Amino acid sequence: MKIVVTGTAGFIGFHLTKILQKNNYIILGIDNINDYYDTNLKHRRLEELGFERKNIVENEAIKSTKYSNLFFAKLSIENKEVVSLLNNFSPDIIIHLAAQAGVRYSFENPYTYISSNIDAFLNILEYCRFYPVKHLIYASSSSVYGLNKEIPFSEKHVVDYPVSLYATSKKTNELMAHTYSYLFNIPTTGLRFFTVYGPWGRPDMALFKFTKNILENKPIEVYNNGNMQRDFTYVDDIIKAITLLIPKAPEANISETTPAPYRLFNIGNGSPVKLMDFVAAIEQELQCKAKITFLPLQPGDVVSTHADTTALYKLIHFKPQTSIQMGIKKFIEWYRWYYQV
């Protein structure tokens, strides 16, 4: 079976690709290696997969030096040349994880969310329209719940009131997927990820920033005066759920609300953690006290997230379960190794 993973140099895409290559799939990874955050980290991830920086060629697929079933192409998915690349590879499954991430960054560079998250997804959908795949899995986000007050967040809830352009772009992806599923019978599964963390994570995420600043004896910024909680989800649990969903393509009339072969799932731990408890767990693992600067709630942020994973468990009999203590421990072990601190 041939699988395309977009966002291979990214946090989740890297971990997914590493697992999939062990399962005898033929994999093509795609990423534009943009500079939203440290490109050296992205290249180190790619090196782990057998793609040396010096060998990477723009718009051309190269073979891994470590794994015979793994290929990579540096390409922006909003570039229509991606259709030719996909057509040459002829995938059975597409797992679309590439996106412009970050809530606050959307205030600084709104246009990139339209090109990277909406235009790029349209190219993926258009490919699937003319060259059908068995299953299109794509990343959405818990951010789509926006001003929703019902807890825990359920896929059945109305998500019409996003509070960031990032969330809007992800909600738009869900709407686009439904349209193409309905019109062209493309089996699509959207995954609403809840605050993913773990080794090789993004430097703009709280765990990464807090760990870095505490070790450097710098203050950490804690928003809403610490009165927040998040449904932190360890990356290995995310990857496990995705791999179990690959063969579970939705069929027509699977839903009570639409005849389209279309589904959405929350992927979260289901156990929200108070932000100050999260900080305390990092302090305990580092054996170091944080200097804290308390700040008001940031525009685009929500106070609390909590995933209802009933639907996910019903289909694949798995729910994320890694404890925050274990997840933080594994991240800090990686951080100390990677940065030699």
Buried (B, 14 or more C-beta within 10 A) or exposed (E): BBBBBBBBBBBBBBBBBBBBBEEEBBBBBBBBBBEBBEEEBBBBBBEEBBBEEEEBEEEEBBBBEEBEBBBBBBBBBBBEBBBEBBEEBEBBBBBBBBBBBBBEBBBEEBEBBBBBBBBBBBBBBBBBEEEEBBBBBBBBBBBBBBEBEEEBBBBEBEBEEBBBBBBBBBBBBBEBBBBBBBEBBBBBBBBBBBBBBBBBBBEBBBBBBBBBBBBEEEEBEBBBEBBBBBBBBBBBBBBBBBBBBBEBBBEBEBBEEBEBBBBBBBBBBBBBBBBBEBBBBBBEBBEEEBEBEEEEEEEBBBEBBBBBBBBBBEBBEBBBEBBBEEBBBBBBEBBEEEEEE
